[in-house]
Amino acid sequence: MKTLVIVAHPDLTNSRINRTWMHAFQQQENVMVHDLYAAYPDFKIDVKREQELLMAHDRIVLQFPFFWYSSPALLKLWQDEVLAYGWAYGQAGTRLHGKELLLAFSTGGPAEAYQPSGLNRFTFDQLTTPFQAMANLTGMTFLPPYILSGVRTLSDEALAKATASLIEQTLQVPIRK
Ligand SMILES: Cc1cc2nc3c(=O)[nH]c(=O)nc-3n(C[C@H](O)[C@H](O)[C@H](O)COP(=O)(O)O)c2cc1C
């Protein structure tokens, strides 16, 4: 099984969590790490290249820091342009059928803030519905996401442990719900 990890972080130099995760993924076999902001600093996405990358992998991981309850902007643009009508959905748009989609993201807010009674009011399950719907429409299986919350106060030891479980969860075969 081949895994593609698409990393979408606009400032990896100053990142702690996503940079650690990216380096850990780079050590794994059968995993290709694709740093989206490094590839397209001008936001001019090579759609054909991206579609070829998707076609060549079975499990697609979208890795990012949670920004305004969603992903950073370039990943949204990537969705808009790469997941095209007639390719990813619609008539004859079956290229992603049977693949798996896994979200891996970090949040500043702690887990308890993502509850109906918490500061952010909505749960992660609710907030990730656009990605779940995207997987549904494109015929991909939406795997249980890997979410690391409350990262501002996370110790180095906890980050190391979380990174190990992220790798384990991501590369498990099979990890269908
Ligand atoms: C523009 C911006 C928007 C953010 N929005 C959220 C948010 O909606 N919810 C949240 O919990 N944290 C939010 N954060 C905090 C980031 O998720 C957090 O800094 C990031 O996960 C840390 O990962 P890193 O060390 O890889 O940068 C935001 C941060 C920035 C810079």
PDBQT file of the ligand as one rigid body, heavy atoms in Angstrom, charges set to zero:
ROOT
HETATM    1  C1  LIG A 201      -4.225  31.826  11.187  1.00  0.00    +0.000 C 
HETATM    2  C2  LIG A 201      -4.371  30.852  12.317  1.00  0.00    +0.000 A 
HETATM    3  C3  LIG A 201      -5.623  30.328  12.582  1.00  0.00    +0.000 A 
HETATM    4  C4  LIG A 201      -5.776  29.393  13.612  1.00  0.00    +0.000 A 
HETATM    5  N1  LIG A 201      -7.026  28.887  13.847  1.00  0.00    +0.000 NA
HETATM    6  C5  LIG A 201      -7.187  27.956  14.830  1.00  0.00    +0.000 A 
HETATM    7  C6  LIG A 201      -8.473  27.380  15.057  1.00  0.00    +0.000 A 
HETATM    8  O1  LIG A 201      -9.472  27.672  14.377  1.00  0.00    +0.000 OA
HETATM    9  N2  LIG A 201      -8.593  26.484  16.072  1.00  0.00    +0.000 N 
HETATM   10  C7  LIG A 201      -7.528  26.105  16.839  1.00  0.00    +0.000 A 
HETATM   11  O2  LIG A 201      -7.722  25.268  17.734  1.00  0.00    +0.000 OA
HETATM   12  N3  LIG A 201      -6.289  26.623  16.625  1.00  0.00    +0.000 NA
HETATM   13  C8  LIG A 201      -6.097  27.531  15.642  1.00  0.00    +0.000 A 
HETATM   14  N4  LIG A 201      -4.843  28.049  15.387  1.00  0.00    +0.000 N 
HETATM   15  C9  LIG A 201      -3.669  27.479  16.110  1.00  0.00    +0.000 C 
HETATM   16  C10 LIG A 201      -2.945  26.443  15.221  1.00  0.00    +0.000 C 
HETATM   17  O3  LIG A 201      -3.806  25.364  14.913  1.00  0.00    +0.000 OA
HETATM   18  C11 LIG A 201      -1.687  25.928  15.914  1.00  0.00    +0.000 C 
HETATM   19  O4  LIG A 201      -0.832  27.034  16.081  1.00  0.00    +0.000 OA
HETATM   20  C12 LIG A 201      -0.995  24.845  15.069  1.00  0.00    +0.000 C 
HETATM   21  O5  LIG A 201      -1.780  23.670  15.057  1.00  0.00    +0.000 OA
HETATM   22  C13 LIG A 201       0.377  24.516  15.612  1.00  0.00    +0.000 C 
HETATM   23  O6  LIG A 201       1.033  23.674  14.678  1.00  0.00    +0.000 OA
HETATM   24  P1  LIG A 201       2.537  23.987  14.175  1.00  0.00    +0.000 P 
HETATM   25  O7  LIG A 201       3.442  23.894  15.386  1.00  0.00    +0.000 OA
HETATM   26  O8  LIG A 201       2.822  22.932  13.172  1.00  0.00    +0.000 OA
HETATM   27  O9  LIG A 201       2.531  25.356  13.575  1.00  0.00    +0.000 OA
HETATM   28  C14 LIG A 201      -4.659  28.992  14.392  1.00  0.00    +0.000 A 
HETATM   29  C15 LIG A 201      -3.401  29.549  14.107  1.00  0.00    +0.000 A 
HETATM   30  C16 LIG A 201      -3.253  30.468  13.101  1.00  0.00    +0.000 A 
HETATM   31  C17 LIG A 201      -1.889  31.045  12.828  1.00  0.00    +0.000 C 
ENDROOT
TORSDOF 0
